[in-house]
Amino acid sequence: MIGRLNHVAIAAPDLGAAADVYRGALGADSPPGNFLKRTPSGGVHHLCYEVADILAARDRLTERGLRVLGGGEPQTGAHGKPVLFLHPKDSGGVLIELKEA
């Protein structure tokens, strides 16, 4: 059901010291930027896993007790693909993104 790890998003506390591409990708008004406002020391923002069928993955995971953020309906992610986020309290404090591949 869960496919390969697509990406790991790490927030950096000092964007000025980051590479230009890294700084441009994060920006001040992005979800990682908001994460840094709450967690100034930085850290892992989320893990993204690919799934073949995002609705089937959502249904299977919610049957197992995991909560989906944002009302449970897929949204278009940064790369134009459907995505969902699982509540971090259900996965050891780690925000998990599911991305339909």
PDB file as gemmi writes it, atoms N, CA and C in Angstrom:
CRYST1    1.000    1.000    1.000  90.00  90.00  90.00 P 1                      
ATOM      1  N   MET A   1       0.819  -1.189   0.000  1.00  0.00           N  
ATOM      2  CA  MET A   1       0.000   0.000   0.000  1.00  0.00           C  
ATOM      3  C   MET A   1       0.867   1.258   0.000  1.00  0.00           C  
ATOM      4  N   ILE A   2       1.788   1.377   0.956  1.00  0.00           N  
ATOM      5  CA  ILE A   2       2.682   2.533   1.000  1.00  0.00           C  
ATOM      6  C   ILE A   2       3.856   2.253   0.080  1.00  0.00           C  
ATOM      7  N   GLY A   3       4.160   3.197  -0.791  1.00  0.00           N  
ATOM      8  CA  GLY A   3       5.253   3.031  -1.733  1.00  0.00           C  
ATOM      9  C   GLY A   3       6.565   3.546  -1.184  1.00  0.00           C  
ATOM     10  N   ARG A   4       7.433   3.934  -2.079  1.00  0.00           N  
ATOM     11  CA  ARG A   4       8.762   4.386  -1.683  1.00  0.00           C  
ATOM     12  C   ARG A   4       8.699   5.752  -1.033  1.00  0.00           C  
ATOM     13  N   LEU A   5       9.722   6.041  -0.234  1.00  0.00           N  
ATOM     14  CA  LEU A   5       9.850   7.361   0.373  1.00  0.00           C  
ATOM     15  C   LEU A   5      10.121   8.351  -0.751  1.00  0.00           C  
ATOM     16  N   ASN A   6       9.281   9.361  -0.873  1.00  0.00           N  
ATOM     17  CA  ASN A   6       9.424  10.341  -1.938  1.00  0.00           C  
ATOM     18  C   ASN A   6      10.394  11.441  -1.558  1.00  0.00           C  
ATOM     19  N   HIS A   7      10.237  11.989  -0.344  1.00  0.00           N  
ATOM     20  CA  HIS A   7      11.167  13.019   0.104  1.00  0.00           C  
ATOM     21  C   HIS A   7      11.057  13.216   1.606  1.00  0.00           C  
ATOM     22  N   VAL A   8      12.071  13.833   2.153  1.00  0.00           N  
ATOM     23  CA  VAL A   8      12.093  14.233   3.554  1.00  0.00           C  
ATOM     24  C   VAL A   8      12.252  15.744   3.556  1.00  0.00           C  
ATOM     25  N   ALA A   9      11.374  16.435   4.257  1.00  0.00           N  
ATOM     26  CA  ALA A   9      11.447  17.897   4.326  1.00  0.00           C  
ATOM     27  C   ALA A   9      12.063  18.289   5.659  1.00  0.00           C  
ATOM     28  N   ILE A  10      13.200  18.952   5.595  1.00  0.00           N  
ATOM     29  CA  ILE A  10      13.905  19.391   6.797  1.00  0.00           C  
ATOM     30  C   ILE A  10      13.902  20.914   6.827  1.00  0.00           C  
ATOM     31  N   ALA A  11      13.445  21.472   7.931  1.00  0.00           N  
ATOM     32  CA  ALA A  11      13.434  22.926   8.093  1.00  0.00           C  
ATOM     33  C   ALA A  11      14.737  23.368   8.745  1.00  0.00           C  
ATOM     34  N   ALA A  12      15.300  24.458   8.252  1.00  0.00           N  
ATOM     35  CA  ALA A  12      16.558  24.985   8.787  1.00  0.00           C  
ATOM     36  C   ALA A  12      16.289  26.283   9.541  1.00  0.00           C  
ATOM     37  N   PRO A  13      16.894  26.469  10.714  1.00  0.00           N  
ATOM     38  CA  PRO A  13      16.617  27.670  11.497  1.00  0.00           C  
ATOM     39  C   PRO A  13      17.246  28.937  10.924  1.00  0.00           C  
ATOM     40  N   ASP A  14      18.260  28.809  10.056  1.00  0.00           N  
ATOM     41  CA  ASP A  14      18.934  29.982   9.518  1.00  0.00           C  
ATOM     42  C   ASP A  14      18.896  29.920   7.996  1.00  0.00           C  
ATOM     43  N   LEU A  15      17.829  30.460   7.408  1.00  0.00           N  
ATOM     44  CA  LEU A  15      17.682  30.403   5.957  1.00  0.00           C  
ATOM     45  C   LEU A  15      18.782  31.173   5.238  1.00  0.00           C  
ATOM     46  N   GLY A  16      19.305  32.224   5.879  1.00  0.00           N  
ATOM     47  CA  GLY A  16      20.371  33.002   5.268  1.00  0.00           C  
ATOM     48  C   GLY A  16      21.626  32.190   5.046  1.00  0.00           C  
ATOM     49  N   ALA A  17      21.846  31.190   5.891  1.00  0.00           N  
ATOM     50  CA  ALA A  17      23.033  30.355   5.768  1.00  0.00           C  
ATOM     51  C   ALA A  17      22.807  29.179   4.813  1.00  0.00           C  
ATOM     52  N   ALA A  18      21.561  28.950   4.432  1.00  0.00           N  
ATOM     53  CA  ALA A  18      21.256  27.831   3.536  1.00  0.00           C  
ATOM     54  C   ALA A  18      21.645  28.192   2.105  1.00  0.00           C  
ATOM     55  N   ALA A  19      21.736  27.197   1.270  1.00  0.00           N  
ATOM     56  CA  ALA A  19      22.037  27.424  -0.150  1.00  0.00           C  
ATOM     57  C   ALA A  19      20.897  28.217  -0.794  1.00  0.00           C  
ATOM     58  N   ASP A  20      21.193  28.948  -1.867  1.00  0.00           N  
ATOM     59  CA  ASP A  20      20.182  29.776  -2.523  1.00  0.00           C  
ATOM     60  C   ASP A  20      18.967  28.958  -2.963  1.00  0.00           C  
ATOM     61  N   VAL A  21      19.179  27.802  -3.496  1.00  0.00           N  
ATOM     62  CA  VAL A  21      18.061  26.966  -3.938  1.00  0.00           C  
ATOM     63  C   VAL A  21      17.218  26.538  -2.749  1.00  0.00           C  
ATOM     64  N   TYR A  22      17.882  26.130  -1.674  1.00  0.00           N  
ATOM     65  CA  TYR A  22      17.180  25.699  -0.466  1.00  0.00           C  
ATOM     66  C   TYR A  22      16.373  26.853   0.116  1.00  0.00           C  
ATOM     67  N   ARG A  23      16.982  28.014   0.197  1.00  0.00           N  
ATOM     68  CA  ARG A  23      16.310  29.194   0.740  1.00  0.00           C  
ATOM     69  C   ARG A  23      15.128  29.579  -0.147  1.00  0.00           C  
ATOM     70  N   GLY A  24      15.316  29.551  -1.457  1.00  0.00           N  
ATOM     71  CA  GLY A  24      14.226  29.904  -2.367  1.00  0.00           C  
ATOM     72  C   GLY A  24      13.080  28.918  -2.328  1.00  0.00           C  
ATOM     73  N   ALA A  25      13.390  27.647  -2.137  1.00  0.00           N  
ATOM     74  CA  ALA A  25      12.349  26.629  -2.087  1.00  0.00           C  
ATOM     75  C   ALA A  25      11.507  26.742  -0.822  1.00  0.00           C  
ATOM     76  N   LEU A  26      12.135  27.124   0.289  1.00  0.00           N  
ATOM     77  CA  LEU A  26      11.387  27.227   1.537  1.00  0.00           C  
ATOM     78  C   LEU A  26      10.598  28.526   1.633  1.00  0.00           C  
ATOM     79  N   GLY A  27      11.238  29.648   1.397  1.00  0.00           N  
ATOM     80  CA  GLY A  27      10.565  30.933   1.518  1.00  0.00           C  
ATOM     81  C   GLY A  27      10.074  31.191   2.930  1.00  0.00           C  
ATOM     82  N   ALA A  28       9.680  32.422   3.209  1.00  0.00           N  
ATOM     83  CA  ALA A  28       9.241  32.784   4.573  1.00  0.00           C  
ATOM     84  C   ALA A  28       7.789  32.427   4.831  1.00  0.00           C  
ATOM     85  N   ASP A  29       6.957  32.303   3.794  1.00  0.00           N  
ATOM     86  CA  ASP A  29       5.524  32.088   3.979  1.00  0.00           C  
ATOM     87  C   ASP A  29       5.088  30.664   3.641  1.00  0.00           C  
ATOM     88  N   SER A  30       6.016  29.724   3.582  1.00  0.00           N  
ATOM     89  CA  SER A  30       5.703  28.345   3.243  1.00  0.00           C  
ATOM     90  C   SER A  30       5.386  27.546   4.501  1.00  0.00           C  
ATOM     91  N   PRO A  31       4.837  26.335   4.359  1.00  0.00           N  
ATOM     92  CA  PRO A  31       4.638  25.490   5.547  1.00  0.00           C  
ATOM     93  C   PRO A  31       5.922  25.260   6.342  1.00  0.00           C  
ATOM     94  N   PRO A  32       7.084  24.986   5.707  1.00  0.00           N  
ATOM     95  CA  PRO A  32       8.306  24.878   6.518  1.00  0.00           C  
ATOM     96  C   PRO A  32       8.666  26.189   7.208  1.00  0.00           C  
ATOM     97  N   GLY A  33       8.398  27.326   6.555  1.00  0.00           N  
ATOM     98  CA  GLY A  33       8.656  28.611   7.190  1.00  0.00           C  
ATOM     99  C   GLY A  33       7.791  28.804   8.430  1.00  0.00           C  
ATOM    100  N   ASN A  34       6.527  28.403   8.344  1.00  0.00           N  
ATOM    101  CA  ASN A  34       5.637  28.483   9.504  1.00  0.00           C  
ATOM    102  C   ASN A  34       6.088  27.518  10.596  1.00  0.00           C  
ATOM    103  N   PHE A  35       6.586  26.350  10.203  1.00  0.00           N  
ATOM    104  CA  PHE A  35       7.121  25.385  11.166  1.00  0.00           C  
ATOM    105  C   PHE A  35       8.268  26.016  11.960  1.00  0.00           C  
ATOM    106  N   LEU A  36       9.122  26.769  11.256  1.00  0.00           N  
ATOM    107  CA  LEU A  36      10.259  27.400  11.925  1.00  0.00           C  
ATOM    108  C   LEU A  36       9.826  28.479  12.912  1.00  0.00           C  
ATOM    109  N   LYS A  37       8.706  29.118  12.666  1.00  0.00           N  
ATOM    110  CA  LYS A  37       8.204  30.105  13.614  1.00  0.00           C  
ATOM    111  C   LYS A  37       7.832  29.428  14.934  1.00  0.00           C  
ATOM    112  N   ARG A  38       7.270  28.207  14.836  1.00  0.00           N  
ATOM    113  CA  ARG A  38       6.874  27.466  16.036  1.00  0.00           C  
ATOM    114  C   ARG A  38       8.036  26.688  16.640  1.00  0.00           C  
ATOM    115  N   THR A  39       8.998  26.290  15.790  1.00  0.00           N  
ATOM    116  CA  THR A  39      10.130  25.461  16.222  1.00  0.00           C  
ATOM    117  C   THR A  39      11.412  26.101  15.701  1.00  0.00           C  
ATOM    118  N   PRO A  40      11.890  27.160  16.353  1.00  0.00           N  
ATOM    119  CA  PRO A  40      13.028  27.907  15.822  1.00  0.00           C  
ATOM    120  C   PRO A  40      14.321  27.115  15.719  1.00  0.00           C  
ATOM    121  N   SER A  41      14.422  26.005  16.428  1.00  0.00           N  
ATOM    122  CA  SER A  41      15.646  25.208  16.323  1.00  0.00           C  
ATOM    123  C   SER A  41      15.638  24.326  15.080  1.00  0.00           C  
ATOM    124  N   GLY A  42      14.526  24.267  14.358  1.00  0.00           N  
ATOM    125  CA  GLY A  42      14.431  23.482  13.130  1.00  0.00           C  
ATOM    126  C   GLY A  42      14.223  22.007  13.401  1.00  0.00           C  
ATOM    127  N   GLY A  43      14.257  21.216  12.370  1.00  0.00           N  
ATOM    128  CA  GLY A  43      14.074  19.781  12.490  1.00  0.00           C  
ATOM    129  C   GLY A  43      13.357  19.223  11.276  1.00  0.00           C  
ATOM    130  N   VAL A  44      13.005  17.954  11.334  1.00  0.00           N  
ATOM    131  CA  VAL A  44      12.288  17.318  10.229  1.00  0.00           C  
ATOM    132  C   VAL A  44      10.871  17.870  10.198  1.00  0.00           C  
ATOM    133  N   HIS A  45      10.470  18.425   9.072  1.00  0.00           N  
ATOM    134  CA  HIS A  45       9.116  18.956   8.925  1.00  0.00           C  
ATOM    135  C   HIS A  45       8.138  17.832   8.595  1.00  0.00           C  
ATOM    136  N   HIS A  46       8.445  17.011   7.594  1.00  0.00           N  
ATOM    137  CA  HIS A  46       7.576  15.880   7.272  1.00  0.00           C  
ATOM    138  C   HIS A  46       8.307  14.866   6.402  1.00  0.00           C  
ATOM    139  N   LEU A  47       7.726  13.666   6.336  1.00  0.00           N  
ATOM    140  CA  LEU A  47       8.173  12.619   5.420  1.00  0.00           C  
ATOM    141  C   LEU A  47       7.074  12.430   4.382  1.00  0.00           C  
ATOM    142  N   CYS A  48       7.435  12.210   3.142  1.00  0.00           N  
ATOM    143  CA  CYS A  48       6.455  12.011   2.080  1.00  0.00           C  
ATOM    144  C   CYS A  48       6.629  10.624   1.475  1.00  0.00           C  
ATOM    145  N   TYR A  49       5.539   9.861   1.485  1.00  0.00           N  
ATOM    146  CA  TYR A  49       5.534   8.529   0.880  1.00  0.00           C  
ATOM    147  C   TYR A  49       4.630   8.526  -0.343  1.00  0.00           C  
ATOM    148  N   GLU A  50       5.067   7.825  -1.392  1.00  0.00           N  
ATOM    149  CA  GLU A  50       4.253   7.682  -2.587  1.00  0.00           C  
ATOM    150  C   GLU A  50       3.259   6.542  -2.409  1.00  0.00           C  
ATOM    151  N   VAL A  51       2.059   6.734  -2.937  1.00  0.00           N  
ATOM    152  CA  VAL A  51       1.034   5.690  -2.952  1.00  0.00           C  
ATOM    153  C   VAL A  51       0.446   5.630  -4.356  1.00  0.00           C  
ATOM    154  N   ALA A  52       0.023   4.447  -4.759  1.00  0.00           N  
ATOM    155  CA  ALA A  52      -0.556   4.288  -6.099  1.00  0.00           C  
ATOM    156  C   ALA A  52      -1.967   4.875  -6.166  1.00  0.00           C  
ATOM    157  N   ASP A  53      -2.733   4.725  -5.097  1.00  0.00           N  
ATOM    158  CA  ASP A  53      -4.121   5.186  -5.048  1.00  0.00           C  
ATOM    159  C   ASP A  53      -4.327   5.905  -3.720  1.00  0.00           C  
ATOM    160  N   ILE A  54      -4.362   7.220  -3.748  1.00  0.00           N  
ATOM    161  CA  ILE A  54      -4.400   7.996  -2.510  1.00  0.00           C  
ATOM    162  C   ILE A  54      -5.687   7.785  -1.725  1.00  0.00           C  
ATOM    163  N   LEU A  55      -6.813   7.587  -2.419  1.00  0.00           N  
ATOM    164  CA  LEU A  55      -8.078   7.365  -1.708  1.00  0.00           C  
ATOM    165  C   LEU A  55      -8.094   6.005  -1.018  1.00  0.00           C  
ATOM    166  N   ALA A  56      -7.573   4.980  -1.684  1.00  0.00           N  
ATOM    167  CA  ALA A  56      -7.497   3.651  -1.063  1.00  0.00           C  
ATOM    168  C   ALA A  56      -6.547   3.680   0.133  1.00  0.00           C  
ATOM    169  N   ALA A  57      -5.417   4.388   0.000  1.00  0.00           N  
ATOM    170  CA  ALA A  57      -4.461   4.501   1.108  1.00  0.00           C  
ATOM    171  C   ALA A  57      -5.109   5.239   2.276  1.00  0.00           C  
ATOM    172  N   ARG A  58      -5.810   6.324   1.986  1.00  0.00           N  
ATOM    173  CA  ARG A  58      -6.498   7.082   3.035  1.00  0.00           C  
ATOM    174  C   ARG A  58      -7.498   6.190   3.775  1.00  0.00           C  
ATOM    175  N   ASP A  59      -8.301   5.459   3.011  1.00  0.00           N  
ATOM    176  CA  ASP A  59      -9.328   4.623   3.630  1.00  0.00           C  
ATOM    177  C   ASP A  59      -8.708   3.536   4.499  1.00  0.00           C  
ATOM    178  N   ARG A  60      -7.653   2.915   4.013  1.00  0.00           N  
ATOM    179  CA  ARG A  60      -6.999   1.852   4.778  1.00  0.00           C  
ATOM    180  C   ARG A  60      -6.373   2.404   6.066  1.00  0.00           C  
ATOM    181  N   LEU A  61      -5.731   3.554   5.970  1.00  0.00           N  
ATOM    182  CA  LEU A  61      -5.077   4.132   7.145  1.00  0.00           C  
ATOM    183  C   LEU A  61      -6.090   4.645   8.168  1.00  0.00           C  
ATOM    184  N   THR A  62      -7.188   5.239   7.710  1.00  0.00           N  
ATOM    185  CA  THR A  62      -8.197   5.699   8.673  1.00  0.00           C  
ATOM    186  C   THR A  62      -8.890   4.509   9.337  1.00  0.00           C  
ATOM    187  N   GLU A  63      -9.041   3.398   8.619  1.00  0.00           N  
ATOM    188  CA  GLU A  63      -9.582   2.180   9.235  1.00  0.00           C  
ATOM    189  C   GLU A  63      -8.671   1.688  10.346  1.00  0.00           C  
ATOM    190  N   ARG A  64      -7.387   1.982  10.238  1.00  0.00           N  
ATOM    191  CA  ARG A  64      -6.405   1.577  11.250  1.00  0.00           C  
ATOM    192  C   ARG A  64      -6.227   2.636  12.345  1.00  0.00           C  
ATOM    193  N   GLY A  65      -7.049   3.683  12.311  1.00  0.00           N  
ATOM    194  CA  GLY A  65      -7.052   4.654  13.384  1.00  0.00           C  
ATOM    195  C   GLY A  65      -6.234   5.908  13.171  1.00  0.00           C  
ATOM    196  N   LEU A  66      -5.604   6.079  12.011  1.00  0.00           N  
ATOM    197  CA  LEU A  66      -4.844   7.293  11.744  1.00  0.00           C  
ATOM    198  C   LEU A  66      -5.786   8.377  11.242  1.00  0.00           C  
ATOM    199  N   ARG A  67      -5.534   9.606  11.668  1.00  0.00           N  
ATOM    200  CA  ARG A  67      -6.362  10.732  11.246  1.00  0.00           C  
ATOM    201  C   ARG A  67      -5.702  11.465  10.079  1.00  0.00           C  
ATOM    202  N   VAL A  68      -6.545  11.925   9.155  1.00  0.00           N  
ATOM    203  CA  VAL A  68      -6.087  12.707   8.013  1.00  0.00           C  
ATOM    204  C   VAL A  68      -6.418  14.167   8.285  1.00  0.00           C  
ATOM    205  N   LEU A  69      -5.450  15.034   8.075  1.00  0.00           N  
ATOM    206  CA  LEU A  69      -5.655  16.464   8.291  1.00  0.00           C  
ATOM    207  C   LEU A  69      -6.447  17.087   7.137  1.00  0.00           C  
ATOM    208  N   GLY A  70      -7.048  18.227   7.401  1.00  0.00           N  
ATOM    209  CA  GLY A  70      -7.693  19.004   6.344  1.00  0.00           C  
ATOM    210  C   GLY A  70      -8.986  18.428   5.809  1.00  0.00           C  
ATOM    211  N   GLY A  71      -9.711  17.707   6.609  1.00  0.00           N  
ATOM    212  CA  GLY A  71     -10.994  17.176   6.164  1.00  0.00           C  
ATOM    213  C   GLY A  71     -10.925  15.863   5.410  1.00  0.00           C  
ATOM    214  N   GLY A  72      -9.737  15.356   5.175  1.00  0.00           N  
ATOM    215  CA  GLY A  72      -9.584  14.040   4.576  1.00  0.00           C  
ATOM    216  C   GLY A  72      -9.648  13.961   3.070  1.00  0.00           C  
ATOM    217  N   GLU A  73      -9.854  15.079   2.403  1.00  0.00           N  
ATOM    218  CA  GLU A  73      -9.897  15.063   0.940  1.00  0.00           C  
ATOM    219  C   GLU A  73      -8.549  15.475   0.376  1.00  0.00           C  
ATOM    220  N   PRO A  74      -8.071  14.772  -0.654  1.00  0.00           N  
ATOM    221  CA  PRO A  74      -6.781  15.127  -1.247  1.00  0.00           C  
ATOM    222  C   PRO A  74      -6.786  16.553  -1.799  1.00  0.00           C  
ATOM    223  N   GLN A  75      -5.636  17.191  -1.677  1.00  0.00           N  
ATOM    224  CA  GLN A  75      -5.409  18.518  -2.250  1.00  0.00           C  
ATOM    225  C   GLN A  75      -4.296  18.394  -3.287  1.00  0.00           C  
ATOM    226  N   THR A  76      -4.179  19.369  -4.158  1.00  0.00           N  
ATOM    227  CA  THR A  76      -3.087  19.373  -5.120  1.00  0.00           C  
ATOM    228  C   THR A  76      -1.834  19.855  -4.417  1.00  0.00           C  
ATOM    229  N   GLY A  77      -0.790  19.026  -4.447  1.00  0.00           N  
ATOM    230  CA  GLY A  77       0.461  19.344  -3.777  1.00  0.00           C  
ATOM    231  C   GLY A  77       1.367  20.221  -4.610  1.00  0.00           C  
ATOM    232  N   ALA A  78       2.552  20.471  -4.080  1.00  0.00           N  
ATOM    233  CA  ALA A  78       3.521  21.364  -4.707  1.00  0.00           C  
ATOM    234  C   ALA A  78       3.936  20.904  -6.101  1.00  0.00           C  
ATOM    235  N   HIS A  79       3.855  19.606  -6.379  1.00  0.00           N  
ATOM    236  CA  HIS A  79       4.275  19.086  -7.676  1.00  0.00           C  
ATOM    237  C   HIS A  79       3.102  18.715  -8.562  1.00  0.00           C  
ATOM    238  N   GLY A  80       1.906  19.238  -8.226  1.00  0.00           N  
ATOM    239  CA  GLY A  80       0.732  19.016  -9.057  1.00  0.00           C  
ATOM    240  C   GLY A  80       0.067  17.664  -8.865  1.00  0.00           C  
ATOM    241  N   LYS A  81       0.459  16.912  -7.868  1.00  0.00           N  
ATOM    242  CA  LYS A  81      -0.109  15.590  -7.594  1.00  0.00           C  
ATOM    243  C   LYS A  81      -1.000  15.653  -6.358  1.00  0.00           C  
ATOM    244  N   PRO A  82      -2.005  14.760  -6.261  1.00  0.00           N  
ATOM    245  CA  PRO A  82      -2.844  14.728  -5.064  1.00  0.00           C  
ATOM    246  C   PRO A  82      -2.036  14.316  -3.836  1.00  0.00           C  
ATOM    247  N   VAL A  83      -2.247  15.041  -2.733  1.00  0.00           N  
ATOM    248  CA  VAL A  83      -1.551  14.758  -1.479  1.00  0.00           C  
ATOM    249  C   VAL A  83      -2.529  14.799  -0.305  1.00  0.00           C  
ATOM    250  N   LEU A  84      -2.166  14.099   0.744  1.00  0.00           N  
ATOM    251  CA  LEU A  84      -2.853  14.128   2.039  1.00  0.00           C  
ATOM    252  C   LEU A  84      -1.785  14.145   3.116  1.00  0.00           C  
ATOM    253  N   PHE A  85      -2.126  14.689   4.276  1.00  0.00           N  
ATOM    254  CA  PHE A  85      -1.224  14.666   5.419  1.00  0.00           C  
ATOM    255  C   PHE A  85      -1.894  13.941   6.568  1.00  0.00           C  
ATOM    256  N   LEU A  86      -1.124  13.086   7.247  1.00  0.00           N  
ATOM    257  CA  LEU A  86      -1.614  12.354   8.406  1.00  0.00           C  
ATOM    258  C   LEU A  86      -1.252  13.118   9.671  1.00  0.00           C  
ATOM    259  N   HIS A  87      -2.122  13.054  10.657  1.00  0.00           N  
ATOM    260  CA  HIS A  87      -1.904  13.790  11.905  1.00  0.00           C  
ATOM    261  C   HIS A  87      -0.634  13.279  12.587  1.00  0.00           C  
ATOM    262  N   PRO A  88       0.285  14.177  12.942  1.00  0.00           N  
ATOM    263  CA  PRO A  88       1.545  13.744  13.551  1.00  0.00           C  
ATOM    264  C   PRO A  88       1.372  13.053  14.905  1.00  0.00           C  
ATOM    265  N   LYS A  89       0.292  13.330  15.616  1.00  0.00           N  
ATOM    266  CA  LYS A  89       0.086  12.672  16.909  1.00  0.00           C  
ATOM    267  C   LYS A  89      -0.193  11.185  16.748  1.00  0.00           C  
ATOM    268  N   ASP A  90      -0.552  10.763  15.535  1.00  0.00           N  
ATOM    269  CA  ASP A  90      -0.824   9.350  15.278  1.00  0.00           C  
ATOM    270  C   ASP A  90       0.398   8.606  14.747  1.00  0.00           C  
ATOM    271  N   SER A  91       1.494   9.329  14.531  1.00  0.00           N  
ATOM    272  CA  SER A  91       2.694   8.708  13.958  1.00  0.00           C  
ATOM    273  C   SER A  91       3.951   9.155  14.686  1.00  0.00           C  
ATOM    274  N   GLY A  92       3.897   9.124  15.995  1.00  0.00           N  
ATOM    275  CA  GLY A  92       5.078   9.424  16.797  1.00  0.00           C  
ATOM    276  C   GLY A  92       5.578  10.846  16.693  1.00  0.00           C  
ATOM    277  N   GLY A  93       4.699  11.790  16.372  1.00  0.00           N  
ATOM    278  CA  GLY A  93       5.093  13.183  16.291  1.00  0.00           C  
ATOM    279  C   GLY A  93       5.630  13.616  14.924  1.00  0.00           C  
ATOM    280  N   VAL A  94       5.595  12.721  13.948  1.00  0.00           N  
ATOM    281  CA  VAL A  94       6.111  13.026  12.618  1.00  0.00           C  
ATOM    282  C   VAL A  94       4.937  13.264  11.664  1.00  0.00           C  
ATOM    283  N   LEU A  95       4.934  14.411  10.997  1.00  0.00           N  
ATOM    284  CA  LEU A  95       3.932  14.694   9.972  1.00  0.00           C  
ATOM    285  C   LEU A  95       4.251  13.834   8.752  1.00  0.00           C  
ATOM    286  N   ILE A  96       3.278  13.070   8.279  1.00  0.00           N  
ATOM    287  CA  ILE A  96       3.481  12.195   7.117  1.00  0.00           C  
ATOM    288  C   ILE A  96       2.592  12.672   5.981  1.00  0.00           C  
ATOM    289  N   GLU A  97       3.211  12.852   4.823  1.00  0.00           N  
ATOM    290  CA  GLU A  97       2.492  13.214   3.603  1.00  0.00           C  
ATOM    291  C   GLU A  97       2.370  11.975   2.738  1.00  0.00           C  
ATOM    292  N   LEU A  98       1.194  11.779   2.151  1.00  0.00           N  
ATOM    293  CA  LEU A  98       0.996  10.745   1.141  1.00  0.00           C  
ATOM    294  C   LEU A  98       0.831  11.458  -0.186  1.00  0.00           C  
ATOM    295  N   LYS A  99       1.561  10.995  -1.195  1.00  0.00           N  
ATOM    296  CA  LYS A  99       1.524  11.619  -2.516  1.00  0.00           C  
ATOM    297  C   LYS A  99       1.192  10.556  -3.545  1.00  0.00           C  
ATOM    298  N   GLU A 100       0.139  10.783  -4.323  1.00  0.00           N  
ATOM    299  CA  GLU A 100      -0.209   9.820  -5.369  1.00  0.00           C  
ATOM    300  C   GLU A 100       0.820   9.892  -6.478  1.00  0.00           C  
ATOM    301  N   ALA A 101       1.368   8.746  -6.818  1.00  0.00           N  
ATOM    302  CA  ALA A 101       2.430   8.707  -7.839  1.00  0.00           C  
ATOM    303  C   ALA A 101       1.931   8.037  -9.104  1.00  0.00           C  
TER     304      ALA A 101                                                      
END                                                                             
